[in-house]
Amino acid sequence: MLVWMTLFLSFYINSNAQVVMPRDENGKIIYQDVVKVDSVPQDSIFKRINNWVNYTYPKTKKNIDTAMQKISTRGRFIVYINPGVLREIHGAIRYDVSIEVKQKRYRYTFTNFVFEYYKQDKFYKYNPTGKEKPLEDEKFPQWQGPWEKHKNTTDAQVKAKIEDLWKAVNNKKAETMVIPTVKKNSDW
């Protein structure tokens, strides 16, 4: 019985633990690192990152500067309240992504995290309300529990994107990764 109680308490404490998100000197949340890539030819690094950005963020506007070897875009993902089958859209987390390439290395930057509050309309569709809150804010009155969960979700999402980017750059056949286009066939 004591073993089960200890396991339950450790799981409960770990699942509700606050995540410490990296911050810059101004207190702004920022995920940034320089990654060396020795196994990939220099000209392929930018091409692989461009393919990854197009595949990961297909519907967003991208700023591609081939002279400076820099790609910028904006990402977004939905966050929920109420777990399981009762889960309900609470809003979305919006963020900026920037990736720069130089001499066998690249630097990624994920920053400007903002929570966008969503509300259900009369047709049961969730839409942005126009209310926003920077993720750096520590308090969210009446929503502190979900606010901490949104921070945990954001941390997990960004770390997954960083790992996925690394895999895309170091993939042996990354140049062959092509986003499939939908061909419209008039003869259907």
C-alpha positions as CSV (number, residue, x, y, z in Angstrom):
1,M,0.0,0.0,0.0
2,L,2.8,2.4,0.9
3,V,4.5,1.7,-2.5
4,W,1.3,2.5,-4.4
5,M,0.9,5.7,-2.4
6,T,4.5,6.8,-3.1
7,L,4.1,6.1,-6.8
8,F,0.8,8.0,-7.0
9,L,2.3,11.0,-5.1
10,S,5.4,11.1,-7.3
11,F,3.3,10.9,-10.4
12,Y,1.0,13.6,-9.2
13,I,3.8,15.9,-8.2
14,N,5.7,15.4,-11.5
15,S,2.6,15.9,-13.6
16,N,1.7,19.2,-11.9
17,A,5.3,20.5,-11.6
18,Q,6.0,23.9,-13.1
19,V,8.2,23.9,-16.1
20,V,11.1,26.4,-16.1
21,M,11.2,27.9,-19.5
22,P,14.4,29.5,-20.8
23,R,14.4,33.3,-20.6
24,D,16.7,36.1,-21.9
25,E,18.1,39.0,-19.9
26,N,14.8,40.9,-20.3
27,G,12.7,38.0,-19.0
28,K,11.3,37.0,-22.4
29,I,10.8,33.3,-23.1
30,I,13.3,32.2,-25.8
31,Y,14.5,28.9,-27.0
32,Q,17.7,29.5,-28.9
33,D,20.8,27.4,-29.7
34,V,23.5,27.0,-32.2
35,V,23.8,23.5,-33.7
36,K,26.9,22.3,-35.5
37,V,26.4,20.1,-38.5
38,D,29.6,18.5,-39.7
39,S,28.1,15.5,-41.5
40,V,26.0,17.5,-44.0
41,P,27.4,19.6,-47.0
42,Q,27.1,23.3,-46.5
43,D,24.8,23.9,-49.4
44,S,22.4,21.2,-48.3
45,I,21.8,22.6,-44.8
46,F,19.7,25.6,-45.9
47,K,17.8,23.5,-48.4
48,R,16.9,20.9,-45.7
49,I,15.9,23.6,-43.2
50,N,13.7,25.2,-45.9
51,N,12.1,21.9,-46.7
52,W,11.4,21.3,-42.9
53,V,9.9,24.8,-42.5
54,N,7.6,24.3,-45.6
55,Y,6.5,20.8,-44.2
56,T,6.1,21.9,-40.6
57,Y,4.4,25.2,-41.2
58,P,2.6,24.7,-44.5
59,K,-0.1,27.4,-44.2
60,T,2.0,30.3,-42.8
61,K,3.8,33.1,-44.6
62,K,7.5,32.5,-44.7
63,N,10.3,35.1,-45.0
64,I,13.2,33.5,-46.8
65,D,16.4,35.4,-47.2
66,T,18.7,33.3,-49.3
67,A,21.5,35.8,-49.3
68,M,21.6,35.9,-45.5
69,Q,20.6,32.2,-45.2
70,K,17.7,33.0,-42.9
71,I,14.1,31.7,-42.7
72,S,11.4,33.2,-40.5
73,T,7.8,32.2,-39.9
74,R,5.1,32.1,-37.3
75,G,3.8,28.9,-35.6
76,R,0.6,28.2,-33.7
77,F,-0.9,25.2,-31.9
78,I,-4.2,24.7,-30.0
79,V,-4.3,24.3,-26.2
80,Y,-7.1,22.6,-24.3
81,I,-8.7,22.6,-20.9
82,N,-10.5,19.6,-19.3
83,P,-8.6,16.3,-19.9
84,G,-9.8,13.3,-21.9
85,V,-13.2,13.2,-23.7
86,L,-14.3,16.4,-22.0
87,R,-11.4,18.4,-23.4
88,E,-12.4,21.8,-24.7
89,I,-10.4,24.3,-26.8
90,H,-9.1,27.1,-24.5
91,G,-7.1,29.0,-27.1
92,A,-3.9,28.9,-29.2
93,I,-0.3,29.6,-28.5
94,R,1.3,31.7,-31.2
95,Y,5.1,32.1,-31.6
96,D,7.8,33.2,-34.0
97,V,10.4,30.9,-35.5
98,S,13.7,32.0,-37.0
99,I,16.5,29.8,-38.4
100,E,19.8,31.1,-39.6
101,V,22.5,29.1,-41.4
102,K,26.3,29.8,-41.3
103,Q,29.4,27.7,-42.0
104,K,28.3,24.1,-41.1
105,R,26.0,25.3,-38.3
106,Y,22.5,26.7,-37.8
107,R,20.8,28.7,-35.1
108,Y,17.2,28.4,-34.2
109,T,15.1,30.9,-32.2
110,F,11.6,30.3,-30.9
111,T,10.2,33.4,-29.2
112,N,7.3,35.8,-28.8
113,F,5.0,33.3,-27.2
114,V,1.4,34.6,-26.9
115,F,-1.7,32.9,-25.7
116,E,-4.8,33.7,-27.8
117,Y,-8.1,33.2,-26.0
118,Y,-10.8,31.3,-28.0
119,K,-14.6,31.2,-27.4
120,Q,-17.3,29.1,-28.8
121,D,-19.8,30.9,-31.1
122,K,-23.5,30.1,-31.6
123,F,-22.6,27.5,-34.3
124,Y,-20.3,25.7,-31.7
125,K,-17.2,26.7,-33.6
126,Y,-14.2,28.1,-31.6
127,N,-12.9,31.5,-32.7
128,P,-10.3,33.9,-31.4
129,T,-11.8,36.6,-29.2
130,G,-9.0,39.1,-29.8
131,K,-7.8,38.8,-26.2
132,E,-4.1,37.9,-25.9
133,K,-1.7,37.3,-23.0
134,P,2.1,36.9,-23.2
135,L,3.2,33.5,-22.0
136,E,5.8,35.3,-19.8
137,D,3.0,36.4,-17.4
138,E,3.1,34.3,-14.2
139,K,-0.5,34.8,-13.2
140,F,-3.8,34.1,-15.0
141,P,-6.6,34.8,-12.6
142,Q,-9.2,32.1,-12.5
143,W,-7.2,30.0,-15.0
144,Q,-4.0,29.3,-13.1
145,G,-4.1,25.6,-13.4
146,P,-4.7,25.6,-17.2
147,W,-2.1,28.4,-17.5
148,E,0.6,26.2,-16.1
149,K,-0.6,23.3,-18.3
150,H,-0.3,25.6,-21.3
151,K,3.3,26.4,-20.4
152,N,4.1,22.7,-20.0
153,T,2.5,22.0,-23.4
154,T,4.4,24.8,-25.0
155,D,7.7,23.6,-23.6
156,A,7.0,20.1,-24.9
157,Q,5.8,21.3,-28.4
158,V,8.9,23.5,-28.9
159,K,11.3,20.8,-27.7
160,A,9.6,18.3,-30.2
161,K,10.0,20.9,-33.0
162,I,13.7,21.4,-32.1
163,E,14.3,17.6,-32.2
164,D,12.4,17.3,-35.4
165,L,14.5,20.1,-37.0
166,W,17.7,18.3,-36.0
167,K,16.4,15.1,-37.5
168,A,15.5,16.8,-40.8
169,V,18.9,18.4,-41.1
170,N,20.8,15.2,-40.3
171,N,18.6,13.0,-42.4
172,K,20.6,11.2,-45.1
173,K,17.9,11.7,-47.8
174,A,16.5,15.1,-46.6
175,E,16.8,16.7,-50.1
176,T,14.3,14.2,-51.4
177,M,11.6,15.2,-48.8
178,V,9.1,17.0,-51.0
179,I,5.8,18.3,-49.8
180,P,3.1,16.6,-51.9
181,T,1.0,18.9,-54.0
182,V,-2.6,18.3,-54.6
183,K,-3.3,18.0,-58.3
184,K,-6.7,19.2,-59.4
185,N,-8.2,16.8,-61.9
186,S,-11.0,18.2,-64.0
187,D,-11.9,14.7,-65.1
188,W,-13.4,13.2,-61.9
